[in-house]
Amino acid sequence: MPLQLQKINKKEMLQNVVFLDRDGVINKDSPDYIKSWSEFEFLSGSLEAIKLLTLNGFATIIITNQSVINRKMASGEVLDYIHTMMIETVKSRGGVIKDIFFCPHTPKDRCDCRKPSPGLIFKAKQKYRIDLATSVMVGDSVKDIECARNAGCGQAVLVKTGGGAESEKILKGKAIYPDHIARDLLEAVEWIITHDK
């Protein structure tokens, strides 16, 4: 009986999850932070990329540090509005964002959810019973790739948009190597689909 139960639970685990960083991956990043929907600008190809993930059976979950909240530069309501508009825009172009997990803290807060800590991915795993071994994290920063490794994601992809070019050098210096380096999110997604285990 316990063996049968274990088999059922394994089947129920959510596989083929792609975790995406937000700023610098989906939309243009800003040194002044994204504080309103009017400042949010989709990067070329990112809407098509999320649509491709959806059409190929991948679940897209956003994992993002948003210290703009604790820095008092934007309210939680404003961030919710930005995310609602982002989800609706993605949907209108044929893509689906399953969920968004964000950390509102600054580095000084020493939380366990701010990347590179794996807290946000673990929250997603707990909510959706995600098989992390089949998951992929896509990001443009050192923190994103370190977070993927810390969480036990199957693969980590660095994109050269946002801070990706600089992050590639830093990662090399730390002897941390992404599984793939892509020009942008669309190229990353094409690689993910081709290399789906």
Secondary structure by P-SEA (a helix, b strand, c coil): caaaaaaaaaaacccbbbbbbccccccbbbccccccccccccccaaaaaaaaaaaabbbbbbbbbccccccccccaaaaaaaaaaaaaaaaaacccccbbbbbccccccccccccccaaaaaaaaaacccccccbbbbcccaaaaaaaaaacccbbbbbcccaaaaaaaaaaaaccccccccccaaaaaaaaaaacc
